[in-house]
Amino acid sequence: MPAPVVHPARLILSVPAPRARMPAPRARMPARLARIVAPLLLCAGAAPARADQYVYNFDQRLPSAYDDVFNLPSLGVISLRGADGQNFAAAIAGELQAIRIGTRPAFSIRTEDSGAAPGKTRKSPPDSVYVRAAADRLGVKGILFGTIVSANVTIDKYIGATTSCANKVCTSVPIDCVKYQGSYTVTPTIYTADTAKILYQKMIKKDAVTDVCGGVVQKTSLVDIFGGLFSKKKQEALTPESIMTAIRMEAAREIILDLTPKTRKAKVGFKTSFPEFDKETQTKLKLAVEQLKSGRPDKACGMFQSFGEGAATKQLTLRYNLAACEEVNGNTKTAKQIYDAYDRDHPEVDQMLNDALKRLGDLK
């Protein structure tokens, strides 16, 4: 019997298709081992981002001797008593307004144009009465006041000498010179508005001598803070008034060195879920989180604060965010108090809280 003829197409169809290669199943980590490894990954910084928090990066103010000044929500600067009191107040107000913590102003400064401060006599009211009245006028929680003890520039003319050379022969030639001697002494004082408690007080004394011969500065003890005022290119601007301006600024900047906060880069987590609230309030609180993400911690924290009462806030997620807001605003003492209140009422482990307490503990 002849062998059957197999059509080539049928031969091809009869070959079974190769099996698709399935990926090898991942070995699952035993639950017990996972519980051991997870904390180790957390300590190594490898923990994944939590879905229920937003991490905000900011410049954190470090503790200093003048934390009570930094914690004032607003500061008024009024004319100091004595000669040059108005000019000094304007100078220090401008410098204080320029201080930044990251992108945020360190101080909320308010000023008034009310003329010179009254002179001190036996019948004058105590400074405490004066500064509290000024604080009421400006609506501030603190006042910078004080006394200009002295502010003067004396001028002494003398004949100096310079060297003139011609045809390789040099001779000494007399030249007209002026010696400016500046003296500035000020006692700035920062008071609280409610009790006139003194938070900052210091006597600052600046003396400066500048010699000018033939319109050219020969030597000066003043710092060149006006873009070359004392350089040879700008001698036409040198006057007793400019000397006074420079020495006044040096006195003001000594205060600024004391009051400029030191900072470090930090991260703080904010809760993004608020299950204790109704849906309408949850929506508003989540809008605050969006403000935070857009770079507006001031607006976000204002929204959080409108729904809470600091450490007494009943809803724990909001209470935590209020603590985080105080931390971002540099009020580490208040932040720690609210974090502790959250910790007392939250028995479960909360790694965000642990991180916050460790972060604030590092600031001690």
Secondary structure, DSSP 8 states (H G I E B T S, - for coil): -------HHHHHHTS---------------HHHHHHHHHHHHHTT-----TTEEEEEEEEE---TTHHHHT-S-EEE---BSTTHHHHHHHHHHHHHH-EETTEES--EEE----S-----TTS--HHHHHHHHHHHHT-SEEEEEEEEEEEEEEEEEEEEEEEEETTEEEEEEEEEEEEEEEEEEEEEEEETTT--EEEE--EEEEEEEEEETTEEEEESS---SSSTTSGGGGGG--HHHHHHHHHHHHHHHHHHHHS--EEEEEEEEE---TTS-HHHHHHHHHHHHHHHTT-HHHHHHHHHTT--GGG-SSHHHHHHHHHHHHHTT-HHHHHHHHHHHHHH--S--HHHHHHHHHHHTT-
